[in-house]
Amino acid sequence: MMSTNKFMKGAMILAFAGIIVKVLGAIFRIPLTNKIGDGMAYYNAAYTIYSVFLVLSTAGIPVAISKMVSERIAIYNYKGAHRVFLVALVLLASMGLVAFLVCYVGAGEISNFIGIPEAALSLKSIAPAIFIVPIFSAFRGYFQGMQNMKPTAISEIMEQSIRVATGLLLAFALFPKGARYSAAGATFGASAGSIAGLASIFTIYCFNKRAINLNIQNGNNEVEDVKTILKKIAIIAVPIICGAEIMPIMTTIDTSIIVTRLQATGWTHNEATSLYSLYEAYCNTLISFPQIFTQAVAVSIVPVVAALYRRNKFEEMRENIKTGMRITMIMAFPCMIGMFVLSKAILLMLYPYQMEDAISAAPLLRIMTIGIVLLAIAQTATGILQSIGKQMIPVKNLAIGAIVKLFATYSFVGVTSINVKGAAIGTLVAYLIALVLDLMAIKKYTDISFDLVDTFIKPFAVSITMGICTYIIHLTLNVFVGNSLSTTISILAGILVYIFVAIKSNTLTRGDLELIPGGKFLLRIVNLG
């Protein structure tokens, strides 16, 4: 099906871009941390504030643009789709401008409030990005609504590349003036990157303007007034913004619960803080990496399903939903199993100078790997519900899960033998509740039934096979070449084993592979081409 092809290609394009962005991010943070040391406190403080402003000004609106544009293009209303984009562009620019002024003018007050007054200069340096990022988020939403993910991918890579280059250059150049200035130079990288991202996607828009105008001339020219468009954007975006804020708020509360409960059960303040560090610094960072792939599916599925839903093509819509969930599991299960069997090895490779902490964090990471699959299902389910106009449902379900998480965390962390692992268990409970309720809602509103074997059992079985091979390879090589090299080789070998077994077992079909970059080459390797 053409829509399935577009959806699959879009997901793969965003996943590929996400990997590049993550790698560039690692390249940025490692030398920066080594160079400015304690100055990272100023950098991190500025980025935390930046993230809060960005969520308030962008979360939900690009999704709303994508959905509304897709729905209008589905009935050839290209002028209406473009008008949605222009209204949203003005809205996001206005919100970004207000956020920029608050952040820049109030940098000193905000920095004093969070207890790090030295972060004021970093906050001013990053403030321009708070204005610019919302603007090119509108362009991204517009192109995503047209089921064209390439502009988003290109702008993300361009933004991150300039951010890394500029940030590192300024951080090193300003280091002689002190950590405060060096951190400010690093944070200005985000502003420079946002300018590059906007320039790249605006250039793409200009190149496509002729085709856009041609479609507008030949299509249905029905348009809505600004007030109606803003109201529809709000209906879609506000629940998503609320949903985006639920987990950060719960995590903040969670932090105090973890440390307090650990101390109440006999751990000293330093021990409690150290245990929390294992959970947050060592494990959470790693667990977020697979979200590159699953989030790509969630973003790509919205415009496709929204268009089919709008045109009442319910059978084709259900097929796309099934494909989306199956691809999500094909991506999530190997990440979960691979990280589970190599948890200790990966931590030791990444933190060779904190071996004791890395070893202590391994059991915790193994528990948290289960959350990779649970969160992946919840993300895709959220995208599906947003596509059919039920965006408030996943917000309510996540809120229920988050509330239960607080009670679960409080209870489990209070058990001495479980300690900080209770926080991980609480998170798993939250995602499990949210995804079960989401899947029930999808069943209710789309009358869909997932094939358990193709969607869940086969990807899991192939992942188990891969996990066994990966573990044996690492165990064997570790004796001869050491942990870091054996872990790297094991991961690469695991990827190849997974792809080979997935193709041979028809978990990955010929059609799936033809849509993946390099897929035809893989087909030839396993003699299916």
Secondary structure as a PSIPRED ss2 file (coil, helix, strand):
# PSIPRED VFORMAT (PSIPRED V4.0)

   1 M C   1.000  0.000  0.000
   2 M H   0.000  1.000  0.000
   3 S H   0.000  1.000  0.000
   4 T H   0.000  1.000  0.000
   5 N H   0.000  1.000  0.000
   6 K H   0.000  1.000  0.000
   7 F H   0.000  1.000  0.000
   8 M H   0.000  1.000  0.000
   9 K H   0.000  1.000  0.000
  10 G H   0.000  1.000  0.000
  11 A H   0.000  1.000  0.000
  12 M H   0.000  1.000  0.000
  13 I H   0.000  1.000  0.000
  14 L H   0.000  1.000  0.000
  15 A H   0.000  1.000  0.000
  16 F H   0.000  1.000  0.000
  17 A H   0.000  1.000  0.000
  18 G H   0.000  1.000  0.000
  19 I H   0.000  1.000  0.000
  20 I H   0.000  1.000  0.000
  21 V H   0.000  1.000  0.000
  22 K H   0.000  1.000  0.000
  23 V H   0.000  1.000  0.000
  24 L H   0.000  1.000  0.000
  25 G H   0.000  1.000  0.000
  26 A H   0.000  1.000  0.000
  27 I H   0.000  1.000  0.000
  28 F H   0.000  1.000  0.000
  29 R H   0.000  1.000  0.000
  30 I H   0.000  1.000  0.000
  31 P H   0.000  1.000  0.000
  32 L H   0.000  1.000  0.000
  33 T H   0.000  1.000  0.000
  34 N H   0.000  1.000  0.000
  35 K H   0.000  1.000  0.000
  36 I H   0.000  1.000  0.000
  37 G H   0.000  1.000  0.000
  38 D H   0.000  1.000  0.000
  39 G H   0.000  1.000  0.000
  40 M H   0.000  1.000  0.000
  41 A H   0.000  1.000  0.000
  42 Y H   0.000  1.000  0.000
  43 Y H   0.000  1.000  0.000
  44 N H   0.000  1.000  0.000
  45 A H   0.000  1.000  0.000
  46 A H   0.000  1.000  0.000
  47 Y H   0.000  1.000  0.000
  48 T H   0.000  1.000  0.000
  49 I H   0.000  1.000  0.000
  50 Y H   0.000  1.000  0.000
  51 S H   0.000  1.000  0.000
  52 V H   0.000  1.000  0.000
  53 F H   0.000  1.000  0.000
  54 L H   0.000  1.000  0.000
  55 V H   0.000  1.000  0.000
  56 L H   0.000  1.000  0.000
  57 S H   0.000  1.000  0.000
  58 T H   0.000  1.000  0.000
  59 A C   1.000  0.000  0.000
  60 G C   1.000  0.000  0.000
  61 I H   0.000  1.000  0.000
  62 P H   0.000  1.000  0.000
  63 V H   0.000  1.000  0.000
  64 A H   0.000  1.000  0.000
  65 I H   0.000  1.000  0.000
  66 S H   0.000  1.000  0.000
  67 K H   0.000  1.000  0.000
  68 M H   0.000  1.000  0.000
  69 V H   0.000  1.000  0.000
  70 S H   0.000  1.000  0.000
  71 E H   0.000  1.000  0.000
  72 R H   0.000  1.000  0.000
  73 I H   0.000  1.000  0.000
  74 A H   0.000  1.000  0.000
  75 I C   1.000  0.000  0.000
  76 Y C   1.000  0.000  0.000
  77 N C   1.000  0.000  0.000
  78 Y H   0.000  1.000  0.000
  79 K H   0.000  1.000  0.000
  80 G H   0.000  1.000  0.000
  81 A H   0.000  1.000  0.000
  82 H H   0.000  1.000  0.000
  83 R H   0.000  1.000  0.000
  84 V H   0.000  1.000  0.000
  85 F H   0.000  1.000  0.000
  86 L H   0.000  1.000  0.000
  87 V H   0.000  1.000  0.000
  88 A H   0.000  1.000  0.000
  89 L H   0.000  1.000  0.000
  90 V H   0.000  1.000  0.000
  91 L H   0.000  1.000  0.000
  92 L H   0.000  1.000  0.000
  93 A H   0.000  1.000  0.000
  94 S H   0.000  1.000  0.000
  95 M H   0.000  1.000  0.000
  96 G H   0.000  1.000  0.000
  97 L H   0.000  1.000  0.000
  98 V H   0.000  1.000  0.000
  99 A H   0.000  1.000  0.000
 100 F H   0.000  1.000  0.000
 101 L H   0.000  1.000  0.000
 102 V H   0.000  1.000  0.000
 103 C H   0.000  1.000  0.000
 104 Y H   0.000  1.000  0.000
 105 V H   0.000  1.000  0.000
 106 G C   1.000  0.000  0.000
 107 A H   0.000  1.000  0.000
 108 G H   0.000  1.000  0.000
 109 E H   0.000  1.000  0.000
 110 I H   0.000  1.000  0.000
 111 S H   0.000  1.000  0.000
 112 N H   0.000  1.000  0.000
 113 F H   0.000  1.000  0.000
 114 I C   1.000  0.000  0.000
 115 G C   1.000  0.000  0.000
 116 I C   1.000  0.000  0.000
 117 P H   0.000  1.000  0.000
 118 E H   0.000  1.000  0.000
 119 A H   0.000  1.000  0.000
 120 A H   0.000  1.000  0.000
 121 L H   0.000  1.000  0.000
 122 S H   0.000  1.000  0.000
 123 L H   0.000  1.000  0.000
 124 K H   0.000  1.000  0.000
 125 S H   0.000  1.000  0.000
 126 I H   0.000  1.000  0.000
 127 A H   0.000  1.000  0.000
 128 P H   0.000  1.000  0.000
 129 A H   0.000  1.000  0.000
 130 I H   0.000  1.000  0.000
 131 F H   0.000  1.000  0.000
 132 I H   0.000  1.000  0.000
 133 V H   0.000  1.000  0.000
 134 P H   0.000  1.000  0.000
 135 I H   0.000  1.000  0.000
 136 F H   0.000  1.000  0.000
 137 S H   0.000  1.000  0.000
 138 A H   0.000  1.000  0.000
 139 F H   0.000  1.000  0.000
 140 R H   0.000  1.000  0.000
 141 G H   0.000  1.000  0.000
 142 Y H   0.000  1.000  0.000
 143 F H   0.000  1.000  0.000
 144 Q H   0.000  1.000  0.000
 145 G H   0.000  1.000  0.000
 146 M C   1.000  0.000  0.000
 147 Q C   1.000  0.000  0.000
 148 N C   1.000  0.000  0.000
 149 M C   1.000  0.000  0.000
 150 K H   0.000  1.000  0.000
 151 P H   0.000  1.000  0.000
 152 T H   0.000  1.000  0.000
 153 A H   0.000  1.000  0.000
 154 I H   0.000  1.000  0.000
 155 S H   0.000  1.000  0.000
 156 E H   0.000  1.000  0.000
 157 I H   0.000  1.000  0.000
 158 M H   0.000  1.000  0.000
 159 E H   0.000  1.000  0.000
 160 Q H   0.000  1.000  0.000
 161 S H   0.000  1.000  0.000
 162 I H   0.000  1.000  0.000
 163 R H   0.000  1.000  0.000
 164 V H   0.000  1.000  0.000
 165 A H   0.000  1.000  0.000
 166 T H   0.000  1.000  0.000
 167 G H   0.000  1.000  0.000
 168 L H   0.000  1.000  0.000
 169 L H   0.000  1.000  0.000
 170 L H   0.000  1.000  0.000
 171 A H   0.000  1.000  0.000
 172 F H   0.000  1.000  0.000
 173 A H   0.000  1.000  0.000
 174 L H   0.000  1.000  0.000
 175 F H   0.000  1.000  0.000
 176 P H   0.000  1.000  0.000
 177 K H   0.000  1.000  0.000
 178 G C   1.000  0.000  0.000
 179 A H   0.000  1.000  0.000
 180 R H   0.000  1.000  0.000
 181 Y H   0.000  1.000  0.000
 182 S H   0.000  1.000  0.000
 183 A H   0.000  1.000  0.000
 184 A H   0.000  1.000  0.000
 185 G H   0.000  1.000  0.000
 186 A H   0.000  1.000  0.000
 187 T H   0.000  1.000  0.000
 188 F H   0.000  1.000  0.000
 189 G H   0.000  1.000  0.000
 190 A H   0.000  1.000  0.000
 191 S H   0.000  1.000  0.000
 192 A H   0.000  1.000  0.000
 193 G H   0.000  1.000  0.000
 194 S H   0.000  1.000  0.000
 195 I H   0.000  1.000  0.000
 196 A H   0.000  1.000  0.000
 197 G H   0.000  1.000  0.000
 198 L H   0.000  1.000  0.000
 199 A H   0.000  1.000  0.000
 200 S H   0.000  1.000  0.000
 201 I H   0.000  1.000  0.000
 202 F H   0.000  1.000  0.000
 203 T H   0.000  1.000  0.000
 204 I H   0.000  1.000  0.000
 205 Y H   0.000  1.000  0.000
 206 C H   0.000  1.000  0.000
 207 F H   0.000  1.000  0.000
 208 N H   0.000  1.000  0.000
 209 K H   0.000  1.000  0.000
 210 R H   0.000  1.000  0.000
 211 A H   0.000  1.000  0.000
 212 I H   0.000  1.000  0.000
 213 N H   0.000  1.000  0.000
 214 L H   0.000  1.000  0.000
 215 N H   0.000  1.000  0.000
 216 I H   0.000  1.000  0.000
 217 Q H   0.000  1.000  0.000
 218 N H   0.000  1.000  0.000
 219 G C   1.000  0.000  0.000
 220 N C   1.000  0.000  0.000
 221 N C   1.000  0.000  0.000
 222 E C   1.000  0.000  0.000
 223 V C   1.000  0.000  0.000
 224 E C   1.000  0.000  0.000
 225 D C   1.000  0.000  0.000
 226 V H   0.000  1.000  0.000
 227 K H   0.000  1.000  0.000
 228 T H   0.000  1.000  0.000
 229 I H   0.000  1.000  0.000
 230 L H   0.000  1.000  0.000
 231 K H   0.000  1.000  0.000
 232 K H   0.000  1.000  0.000
 233 I H   0.000  1.000  0.000
 234 A H   0.000  1.000  0.000
 235 I H   0.000  1.000  0.000
 236 I H   0.000  1.000  0.000
 237 A H   0.000  1.000  0.000
 238 V H   0.000  1.000  0.000
 239 P H   0.000  1.000  0.000
 240 I H   0.000  1.000  0.000
 241 I H   0.000  1.000  0.000
 242 C H   0.000  1.000  0.000
 243 G H   0.000  1.000  0.000
 244 A H   0.000  1.000  0.000
 245 E H   0.000  1.000  0.000
 246 I H   0.000  1.000  0.000
 247 M H   0.000  1.000  0.000
 248 P H   0.000  1.000  0.000
 249 I H   0.000  1.000  0.000
 250 M H   0.000  1.000  0.000
 251 T H   0.000  1.000  0.000
 252 T H   0.000  1.000  0.000
 253 I H   0.000  1.000  0.000
 254 D H   0.000  1.000  0.000
 255 T H   0.000  1.000  0.000
 256 S H   0.000  1.000  0.000
 257 I H   0.000  1.000  0.000
 258 I H   0.000  1.000  0.000
 259 V H   0.000  1.000  0.000
 260 T H   0.000  1.000  0.000
 261 R H   0.000  1.000  0.000
 262 L H   0.000  1.000  0.000
 263 Q H   0.000  1.000  0.000
 264 A H   0.000  1.000  0.000
 265 T C   1.000  0.000  0.000
 266 G C   1.000  0.000  0.000
 267 W C   1.000  0.000  0.000
 268 T C   1.000  0.000  0.000
 269 H H   0.000  1.000  0.000
 270 N H   0.000  1.000  0.000
 271 E H   0.000  1.000  0.000
 272 A H   0.000  1.000  0.000
 273 T H   0.000  1.000  0.000
 274 S H   0.000  1.000  0.000
 275 L H   0.000  1.000  0.000
 276 Y H   0.000  1.000  0.000
 277 S H   0.000  1.000  0.000
 278 L H   0.000  1.000  0.000
 279 Y H   0.000  1.000  0.000
 280 E H   0.000  1.000  0.000
 281 A H   0.000  1.000  0.000
 282 Y H   0.000  1.000  0.000
 283 C H   0.000  1.000  0.000
 284 N H   0.000  1.000  0.000
 285 T H   0.000  1.000  0.000
 286 L H   0.000  1.000  0.000
 287 I H   0.000  1.000  0.000
 288 S C   1.000  0.000  0.000
 289 F C   1.000  0.000  0.000
 290 P C   1.000  0.000  0.000
 291 Q H   0.000  1.000  0.000
 292 I H   0.000  1.000  0.000
 293 F H   0.000  1.000  0.000
 294 T H   0.000  1.000  0.000
 295 Q H   0.000  1.000  0.000
 296 A H   0.000  1.000  0.000
 297 V H   0.000  1.000  0.000
 298 A H   0.000  1.000  0.000
 299 V H   0.000  1.000  0.000
 300 S H   0.000  1.000  0.000
 301 I H   0.000  1.000  0.000
 302 V H   0.000  1.000  0.000
 303 P H   0.000  1.000  0.000
 304 V H   0.000  1.000  0.000
 305 V H   0.000  1.000  0.000
 306 A H   0.000  1.000  0.000
 307 A H   0.000  1.000  0.000
 308 L H   0.000  1.000  0.000
 309 Y H   0.000  1.000  0.000
 310 R H   0.000  1.000  0.000
 311 R C   1.000  0.000  0.000
 312 N C   1.000  0.000  0.000
 313 K C   1.000  0.000  0.000
 314 F H   0.000  1.000  0.000
 315 E H   0.000  1.000  0.000
 316 E H   0.000  1.000  0.000
 317 M H   0.000  1.000  0.000
 318 R H   0.000  1.000  0.000
 319 E H   0.000  1.000  0.000
 320 N H   0.000  1.000  0.000
 321 I H   0.000  1.000  0.000
 322 K H   0.000  1.000  0.000
 323 T H   0.000  1.000  0.000
 324 G H   0.000  1.000  0.000
 325 M H   0.000  1.000  0.000
 326 R H   0.000  1.000  0.000
 327 I H   0.000  1.000  0.000
 328 T H   0.000  1.000  0.000
 329 M H   0.000  1.000  0.000
 330 I H   0.000  1.000  0.000
 331 M H   0.000  1.000  0.000
 332 A H   0.000  1.000  0.000
 333 F H   0.000  1.000  0.000
 334 P H   0.000  1.000  0.000
 335 C H   0.000  1.000  0.000
 336 M H   0.000  1.000  0.000
 337 I H   0.000  1.000  0.000
 338 G H   0.000  1.000  0.000
 339 M H   0.000  1.000  0.000
 340 F H   0.000  1.000  0.000
 341 V H   0.000  1.000  0.000
 342 L C   1.000  0.000  0.000
 343 S H   0.000  1.000  0.000
 344 K H   0.000  1.000  0.000
 345 A H   0.000  1.000  0.000
 346 I H   0.000  1.000  0.000
 347 L H   0.000  1.000  0.000
 348 L H   0.000  1.000  0.000
 349 M H   0.000  1.000  0.000
 350 L H   0.000  1.000  0.000
 351 Y C   1.000  0.000  0.000
 352 P C   1.000  0.000  0.000
 353 Y C   1.000  0.000  0.000
 354 Q C   1.000  0.000  0.000
 355 M H   0.000  1.000  0.000
 356 E H   0.000  1.000  0.000
 357 D H   0.000  1.000  0.000
 358 A H   0.000  1.000  0.000
 359 I H   0.000  1.000  0.000
 360 S H   0.000  1.000  0.000
 361 A H   0.000  1.000  0.000
 362 A H   0.000  1.000  0.000
 363 P H   0.000  1.000  0.000
 364 L H   0.000  1.000  0.000
 365 L H   0.000  1.000  0.000
 366 R H   0.000  1.000  0.000
 367 I H   0.000  1.000  0.000
 368 M H   0.000  1.000  0.000
 369 T H   0.000  1.000  0.000
 370 I H   0.000  1.000  0.000
 371 G H   0.000  1.000  0.000
 372 I H   0.000  1.000  0.000
 373 V H   0.000  1.000  0.000
 374 L H   0.000  1.000  0.000
 375 L H   0.000  1.000  0.000
 376 A H   0.000  1.000  0.000
 377 I H   0.000  1.000  0.000
 378 A H   0.000  1.000  0.000
 379 Q H   0.000  1.000  0.000
 380 T H   0.000  1.000  0.000
 381 A H   0.000  1.000  0.000
 382 T H   0.000  1.000  0.000
 383 G H   0.000  1.000  0.000
 384 I H   0.000  1.000  0.000
 385 L H   0.000  1.000  0.000
 386 Q H   0.000  1.000  0.000
 387 S H   0.000  1.000  0.000
 388 I C   1.000  0.000  0.000
 389 G C   1.000  0.000  0.000
 390 K C   1.000  0.000  0.000
 391 Q C   1.000  0.000  0.000
 392 M H   0.000  1.000  0.000
 393 I H   0.000  1.000  0.000
 394 P H   0.000  1.000  0.000
 395 V H   0.000  1.000  0.000
 396 K H   0.000  1.000  0.000
 397 N H   0.000  1.000  0.000
 398 L H   0.000  1.000  0.000
 399 A H   0.000  1.000  0.000
 400 I H   0.000  1.000  0.000
 401 G H   0.000  1.000  0.000
 402 A H   0.000  1.000  0.000
 403 I H   0.000  1.000  0.000
 404 V H   0.000  1.000  0.000
 405 K H   0.000  1.000  0.000
 406 L H   0.000  1.000  0.000
 407 F H   0.000  1.000  0.000
 408 A H   0.000  1.000  0.000
 409 T H   0.000  1.000  0.000
 410 Y H   0.000  1.000  0.000
 411 S H   0.000  1.000  0.000
 412 F H   0.000  1.000  0.000
 413 V H   0.000  1.000  0.000
 414 G C   1.000  0.000  0.000
 415 V C   1.000  0.000  0.000
 416 T C   1.000  0.000  0.000
 417 S C   1.000  0.000  0.000
 418 I C   1.000  0.000  0.000
 419 N C   1.000  0.000  0.000
 420 V C   1.000  0.000  0.000
 421 K H   0.000  1.000  0.000
 422 G H   0.000  1.000  0.000
 423 A H   0.000  1.000  0.000
 424 A H   0.000  1.000  0.000
 425 I H   0.000  1.000  0.000
 426 G H   0.000  1.000  0.000
 427 T H   0.000  1.000  0.000
 428 L H   0.000  1.000  0.000
 429 V H   0.000  1.000  0.000
 430 A H   0.000  1.000  0.000
 431 Y H   0.000  1.000  0.000
 432 L H   0.000  1.000  0.000
 433 I H   0.000  1.000  0.000
 434 A H   0.000  1.000  0.000
 435 L H   0.000  1.000  0.000
 436 V H   0.000  1.000  0.000
 437 L H   0.000  1.000  0.000
 438 D H   0.000  1.000  0.000
 439 L H   0.000  1.000  0.000
 440 M H   0.000  1.000  0.000
 441 A H   0.000  1.000  0.000
 442 I H   0.000  1.000  0.000
 443 K H   0.000  1.000  0.000
 444 K H   0.000  1.000  0.000
 445 Y H   0.000  1.000  0.000
 446 T H   0.000  1.000  0.000
 447 D C   1.000  0.000  0.000
 448 I C   1.000  0.000  0.000
 449 S C   1.000  0.000  0.000
 450 F C   1.000  0.000  0.000
 451 D C   1.000  0.000  0.000
 452 L H   0.000  1.000  0.000
 453 V H   0.000  1.000  0.000
 454 D H   0.000  1.000  0.000
 455 T H   0.000  1.000  0.000
 456 F H   0.000  1.000  0.000
 457 I H   0.000  1.000  0.000
 458 K H   0.000  1.000  0.000
 459 P H   0.000  1.000  0.000
 460 F H   0.000  1.000  0.000
 461 A H   0.000  1.000  0.000
 462 V H   0.000  1.000  0.000
 463 S H   0.000  1.000  0.000
 464 I H   0.000  1.000  0.000
 465 T H   0.000  1.000  0.000
 466 M H   0.000  1.000  0.000
 467 G H   0.000  1.000  0.000
 468 I H   0.000  1.000  0.000
 469 C H   0.000  1.000  0.000
 470 T H   0.000  1.000  0.000
 471 Y H   0.000  1.000  0.000
 472 I H   0.000  1.000  0.000
 473 I H   0.000  1.000  0.000
 474 H H   0.000  1.000  0.000
 475 L H   0.000  1.000  0.000
 476 T H   0.000  1.000  0.000
 477 L H   0.000  1.000  0.000
 478 N H   0.000  1.000  0.000
 479 V H   0.000  1.000  0.000
 480 F H   0.000  1.000  0.000
 481 V H   0.000  1.000  0.000
 482 G C   1.000  0.000  0.000
 483 N H   0.000  1.000  0.000
 484 S H   0.000  1.000  0.000
 485 L H   0.000  1.000  0.000
 486 S H   0.000  1.000  0.000
 487 T H   0.000  1.000  0.000
 488 T H   0.000  1.000  0.000
 489 I H   0.000  1.000  0.000
 490 S H   0.000  1.000  0.000
 491 I H   0.000  1.000  0.000
 492 L H   0.000  1.000  0.000
 493 A H   0.000  1.000  0.000
 494 G H   0.000  1.000  0.000
 495 I H   0.000  1.000  0.000
 496 L H   0.000  1.000  0.000
 497 V H   0.000  1.000  0.000
 498 Y H   0.000  1.000  0.000
 499 I H   0.000  1.000  0.000
 500 F H   0.000  1.000  0.000
 501 V H   0.000  1.000  0.000
 502 A H   0.000  1.000  0.000
 503 I H   0.000  1.000  0.000
 504 K H   0.000  1.000  0.000
 505 S C   1.000  0.000  0.000
 506 N C   1.000  0.000  0.000
 507 T C   1.000  0.000  0.000
 508 L C   1.000  0.000  0.000
 509 T C   1.000  0.000  0.000
 510 R H   0.000  1.000  0.000
 511 G H   0.000  1.000  0.000
 512 D H   0.000  1.000  0.000
 513 L H   0.000  1.000  0.000
 514 E H   0.000  1.000  0.000
 515 L C   1.000  0.000  0.000
 516 I C   1.000  0.000  0.000
 517 P C   1.000  0.000  0.000
 518 G C   1.000  0.000  0.000
 519 G H   0.000  1.000  0.000
 520 K H   0.000  1.000  0.000
 521 F H   0.000  1.000  0.000
 522 L H   0.000  1.000  0.000
 523 L H   0.000  1.000  0.000
 524 R H   0.000  1.000  0.000
 525 I H   0.000  1.000  0.000
 526 V C   1.000  0.000  0.000
 527 N C   1.000  0.000  0.000
 528 L C   1.000  0.000  0.000
 529 G C   1.000  0.000  0.000
